[in-house]
Amino acid sequence: MLTWRPHNLFYEKAMTNASTWKEDLPQSGKCTRLVVTVENPLTGAHWVQVSGFGAHIYHSSPAYRLTKAEIIVDGNHPVKSLTGIEAQLLSFYRNKKEPPDRIRDPALSAQQSIFIFDFGRYFGDPEYFLDWSKHKTSEIRLTNDADGTVYNGMVVTVDEYVAYGVEPAASKGVFVDRQLKEYTTAQNGEESVEIPSVDPIRSIALRCKPDVTTSAPYHYKRYPRDVLNEINLSFLEEKIKLLDRRYAEQVMWDNAHRYGYVRQAGKGLSGARGDAFLSNVGYRLGTVCSFADVVGTALITRYMGAYTYADNPLVINPNATGNDYIDFDCWGMSYHDSFMLYDAEEPVQQNLLGKDEAPIRLKQKTENNANAAGATVDVILSTLEAL
């Protein structure tokens, strides 16, 4: 019988701030999945503003500090090359559940982000997996941009799931995930991207991070689903249109039908009224929050809600005061402000896009609204690399 059992490679290895952590990976064995856990130890400092998200938008997990997560073989060939957020959102679409992060204010508890890298169509795929012995070298590289404001270094744990028992036949290939392009939106602008089809395409996803307000209440100036006003995905010189003038909101609802809703929970400490922290849910359908404060020796508990903004930043209701302890539970769609545009259905290998469909073009039109300008959009591509 073929089973896939976990094997620890590295346990709580130190990763310093603003650095790249590197370690060699095995030279033998057949791997279906790598699980990388990054933890920020308890520091005594509270949530800090996130670089690139503007004033008073606070991060909710170490994933926001991971600027690059890479699995490199043969010296310089990336099998996985994503930001921490991109790695998590692909994990959600592949496994139909969000990675089990521990979202906590770092002064209250250690924060933890989990990244799941699958090399096959699914966990335990007996036909597509990564065979370490086929490569001269294999390496993991994690790059972070953390400073010393809150983070006093992080620790990394890596586990692999390897074949055990009956040996599977030779791998037919591995699925490669990477950020294809990043661009900034312009009001009423159009971005055209030709998707390379050298290797068969498994999926195409977008992540949209809008600009934020410069005064309280701090939130996205425009919902991501409004920024991406029109999405077109076509084959064969636009003779075949998979997405034809499809609005991002429609894509988001389609994703909910297929992958389910996103749910995130956590706790922290508010800074001031109108501050916000990232919930990881791009379009929140509902949020339950509670506040408690200590006055002298008495624990004062009172009602707390969120502003009516339904986007990722969870904006503290003005009924709250500063330095209140928060517990939140929210649910909705568009994990990490993302949209899956194309994802091959089972059997995956029979529904991949390839050279026969080329040229494959993605065109995105930005809303004709001043607040839709200045958003950052990532194009995330997954392909099959045959062996």
Stockholm file with secondary structure:
# STOCKHOLM 1.0

chainA/1-387         MLTWRPHNLFYEKAMTNASTWKEDLPQSGKCTRLVVTVENPLTGAHWVQVSGFGAHIYHSSPAYRLTKAEIIVDGNHPVKSLTGIEAQLLSFYRNKKEPPDRIRDPALSAQQSIFIFDFGRYFGDPEYFLDWSKHKTSEIRLTNDADGTVYNGMVVTVDEYVAYGVEPAASKGVFVDRQLKEYTTAQNGEESVEIPSVDPIRSIALRCKPDVTTSAPYHYKRYPRDVLNEINLSFLEEKIKLLDRRYAEQVMWDNAHRYGYVRQAGKGLSGARGDAFLSNVGYRLGTVCSFADVVGTALITRYMGAYTYADNPLVINPNATGNDYIDFDCWGMSYHDSFMLYDAEEPVQQNLLGKDEAPIRLKQKTENNANAAGATVDVILSTLEAL
#=GR chainA/1-387 SS CEEEEEEEEEEEEEECTTSEEEEECCSSSEEEEEEEEEEECCCSCCCCBCTTSCTTEECCSGGGGEEEEEEEETTTEEEEEECHHHHHHHHHHHHTSCCCCBEECTTTSCEEEEEEEECSSSTTCSSSCEEGGGSSCEEEEEEECCCTTTCSCEEEEEEEEEEEESCCCCCCEEEEEEEEEEEECCTTCEEEEEECCSSCEEEEEEEEECCBCSSSSCCBSSCHHHHEEEEEEEETTTTEEEEEEECHHHHHHHHHHHHCCEEEEEEEECCSTTCEEECSEEEEEEEEEEEEEEETTEEEEECCCBCSCCSSEEEBCTTSCSSCEEEEEEEEEEETTEEEEEECCSSGGGSCBCGGGCSEEEEEEECSSGGGTTCEEEEEEEEEEEC
#=GC SS_cons         CEEEEEEEEEEEEEECTTSEEEEECCSSSEEEEEEEEEEECCCSCCCCBCTTSCTTEECCSGGGGEEEEEEEETTTEEEEEECHHHHHHHHHHHHTSCCCCBEECTTTSCEEEEEEEECSSSTTCSSSCEEGGGSSCEEEEEEECCCTTTCSCEEEEEEEEEEEESCCCCCCEEEEEEEEEEEECCTTCEEEEEECCSSCEEEEEEEEECCBCSSSSCCBSSCHHHHEEEEEEEETTTTEEEEEEECHHHHHHHHHHHHCCEEEEEEEECCSTTCEEECSEEEEEEEEEEEEEEETTEEEEECCCBCSCCSSEEEBCTTSCSSCEEEEEEEEEEETTEEEEEECCSSGGGSCBCGGGCSEEEEEEECSSGGGTTCEEEEEEEEEEEC
//
